[in-house]
Amino acid sequence: MRNKRIQFGYIRDRVIRKLQGWKEKKNSQGGKEVIIKSIVQAIPTYAMSCFILPDSIIKEIEAACARFWWGSTPEHRRVHWKKWRDLCSPKAMGGMGFKNLSAFNQALLGKQIWRFLQRPTSLVAQVFKAKYFPDSSIWEASAPSTSSYIWKSLLWGRNLVAKGVRWRVGNGNSISVYNSRWVPIPWDFKLVSPRLLQHDATVSFLL
C-alpha cells in the first residue's frame, strides 16, 4: 500500500497546489463550491476510472477540500461546522452535493465493467477476457495473486454493478437457474425455490 500511496501521491499534490493558488484570492462560498466541484474534484477522475485510489490519498484530498471550504490556513484554523461526509450529501438533504470520492471511484470503475458488457468486441474487452476469463463471463472472473492492479480495481467496480444488474431473458442459454439474477423478485432477483435441477442448469431448460 505504501507503493500505491507513492504512485498516486501526485494527484494529492496537484489538488493541494491548486487549492493553495485559490486560497490567495478572496472567494465567496458560491465561488468555492464551483472550484471544488468543477476543478478540484475533477483532477483525480481519470486515475479513478482505472485504479482504486488508496484511502489515505482520498482522505488527504477531502481534508484539503474541507480546509479550503471553511477557510482554514496553517496560520488561522477555522471551525469545520459540518463533517465532510455530511457536505457530500445532496443539497436537498442538507449537504452541498460534493462528491464522495470513494463512492465516485467505485462508480467510475463500474462504468468500465459496463462498457465491457456492452462492447465485448472492443480491443480492451478482448484483451482482458483473453487474460483473465477466457472460458467464462466477467461475472465468474476472479483476481489471482499475479493479476494486475487495474484488474483488481475493475473487479471492485464489478461489485457495484452486480448489485443493480439482472438478466433479461432471451433464449436463456447463458443464464444460470440458481446463480444468476433473473427472477423478478426485487430483493434479490434470484430463484429461492428448492434446488431440483443440476447446479449448472440454465434457464433455457425451463423454456
C-alpha positions in Angstrom: 0.0 0.0 0.0 2.9 2.3 0.6 4.0 1.9 -3.0 0.4 2.8 -4.2 0.5 5.8 -1.9 3.7 7.0 -3.6 2.4 6.3 -7.1 -0.8 8.2 -6.6 0.7 10.9 -4.5 1.0 13.3 -7.5 -2.8 13.5 -7.5 -3.0 14.7 -3.9 -0.1 17.2 -4.6 -1.9 18.6 -7.7 -5.1 19.1 -5.7 -3.2 20.8 -2.8 -1.3 23.1 -5.2 -4.5 24.1 -7.0 -6.3 24.9 -3.7 -3.3 26.9 -2.4 -3.4 29.0 -5.5 -7.1 29.8 -5.0 -6.6 30.4 -1.2 -4.7 33.6 -2.0 -7.8 35.0 -3.7 -11.0 36.1 -1.9 -13.7 33.8 -3.0 -17.4 33.6 -1.9 -18.8 30.4 -0.7 -20.5 30.0 -4.1 -17.1 30.5 -5.8 -15.5 27.9 -3.6 -18.3 25.5 -4.4 -17.7 25.9 -8.1 -13.9 25.5 -7.6 -14.3 22.3 -5.6 -16.9 20.7 -7.8 -15.7 21.7 -11.3 -11.9 21.9 -10.8 -10.5 20.2 -7.8 -12.7 17.1 -7.7 -12.2 16.6 -11.5 -8.4 16.2 -11.1 -8.5 12.6 -10.0 -11.2 11.5 -12.3 -9.0 9.9 -15.0 -7.0 7.9 -12.5 -10.1 6.8 -10.7 -11.5 5.4 -13.9 -8.7 2.9 -14.0 -7.5 2.3 -10.4 -8.7 2.2 -6.8 -7.2 5.3 -5.1 -5.7 4.5 -1.7 -8.0 5.5 1.2 -5.2 7.7 2.6 -4.9 9.7 -0.6 -8.7 10.2 -0.7 -8.8 11.3 2.9 -6.0 13.8 2.3 -7.7 15.2 -0.8 -11.0 15.6 1.1 -9.3 17.1 4.1 -7.7 19.7 1.8 -11.1 20.5 0.3 -12.6 20.8 3.7 -9.9 23.3 4.8 -10.4 25.3 1.7 -14.2 25.3 2.1 -14.1 26.5 5.7 -11.2 29.0 5.1 -8.6 27.3 7.3 -4.9 28.1 6.8 -1.8 27.0 8.6 -1.9 30.4 10.4 -5.6 30.6 11.1 -7.5 27.4 11.8 -11.3 27.7 11.3 -14.0 25.6 12.8 -15.4 23.0 10.5 -19.1 23.2 11.3 -20.0 20.0 9.4 -18.2 16.8 8.7 -17.1 16.4 5.1 -19.2 13.3 4.8 -22.3 15.5 5.5 -21.3 18.1 2.9 -21.2 15.3 0.3 -24.9 14.7 0.9 -27.3 16.2 -1.7 -28.4 19.8 -1.1 -32.0 18.6 -0.5 -30.6 16.6 2.5 -28.7 19.5 4.0 -25.4 18.9 2.2 -23.6 20.7 -0.6 -23.5 17.9 -3.1 -19.8 17.4 -3.2 -18.6 14.1 -4.5 -17.8 11.2 -2.1 -14.6 10.3 -3.8 -14.5 6.7 -2.7 -18.0 6.1 -4.0 -17.3 8.0 -7.2 -14.1 5.9 -7.7 -16.1 2.7 -7.5 -18.8 4.1 -9.8 -16.2 5.0 -12.5 -14.7 1.5 -12.3 -18.1 0.0 -12.5 -18.7 2.1 -15.7 -15.7 0.3 -17.2 -17.2 -3.0 -16.4 -20.5 -1.9 -18.0 -18.6 -1.0 -21.2 -17.1 -4.4 -21.3 -20.6 -5.9 -21.2 -22.0 -3.5 -23.8 -19.0 -3.7 -26.1 -17.5 -7.2 -25.8 -15.7 -6.9 -29.2 -13.8 -3.8 -28.2 -10.0 -4.2 -28.1 -9.7 -3.6 -24.3 -12.6 -6.0 -23.5 -11.0 -8.7 -25.6 -7.6 -8.3 -24.0 -8.9 -8.6 -20.5 -11.1 -11.6 -21.4 -8.2 -13.4 -23.0 -6.0 -12.8 -20.0 -8.4 -13.2 -17.0 -11.6 -15.0 -18.0 -11.1 -16.8 -21.4 -13.6 -19.6 -20.6 -16.2 -17.8 -18.6 -18.0 -14.5 -18.3 -16.8 -11.4 -16.5 -19.2 -12.3 -13.6 -17.3 -15.5 -12.8 -13.8 -13.9 -13.3 -11.5 -13.8 -10.3 -8.4 -12.0 -9.3 -5.4 -14.3 -9.0 -2.4 -13.1 -6.9 -0.5 -12.3 -10.1 -3.2 -10.2 -11.6 -2.6 -6.5 -12.3 -3.7 -3.7 -10.0 -6.0 -2.4 -12.7 -7.8 -5.7 -12.9 -8.3 -5.9 -9.2 -9.6 -2.4 -9.3 -12.1 -3.3 -12.1 -13.4 -6.2 -10.0 -14.1 -3.8 -7.2 -16.2 -1.8 -9.6 -17.9 -5.0 -10.7 -19.2 -5.5 -7.2 -21.2 -2.3 -7.5 -22.6 -3.2 -10.9 -23.6 -6.6 -9.7 -25.9 -5.1 -7.1 -28.1 -3.5 -9.7 -27.8 -5.6 -12.8 -30.0 -8.5 -13.7 -30.6 -10.7 -16.8 -33.3 -10.0 -19.4 -34.3 -13.5 -20.5 -34.0 -14.3 -24.2 -33.1 -17.9 -25.1 -31.8 -18.5 -21.6 -28.6 -20.3 -22.7 -26.3 -18.0 -20.7 -28.4 -17.7 -17.5 -27.9 -19.9 -14.6 -31.2 -21.0 -13.0 -29.8 -20.8 -9.4 -26.8 -18.4 -9.5 -27.9 -15.6 -11.9 -30.2 -12.7 -11.1 -33.1 -13.1 -13.5 -36.3 -13.7 -11.4 -38.5 -10.5 -10.9 -38.1 -10.6 -7.1 -36.9 -7.1 -6.1 -34.9 -8.0 -3.0 -32.5 -10.5 -4.8 -33.7 -11.4 -8.3 -32.6 -15.0 -7.7 -34.6 -18.2 -7.5 -35.4 -19.2 -3.9 -37.2 -22.4 -4.5 -35.7 -25.9 -3.7 -32.9 -26.9 -6.0 -34.4 -29.8 -8.0 -32.2 -29.3 -11.1 -28.5 -29.7 -11.6 -26.4 -26.8 -10.1 -25.3 -25.7 -13.6 -28.8 -25.8 -15.2 -29.6 -22.9 -17.4 -32.9 -21.1 -17.9 -33.2 -22.5 -21.4 -34.0 -25.8 -19.8 -37.2 -24.2 -18.4 -38.4 -22.6 -21.6 
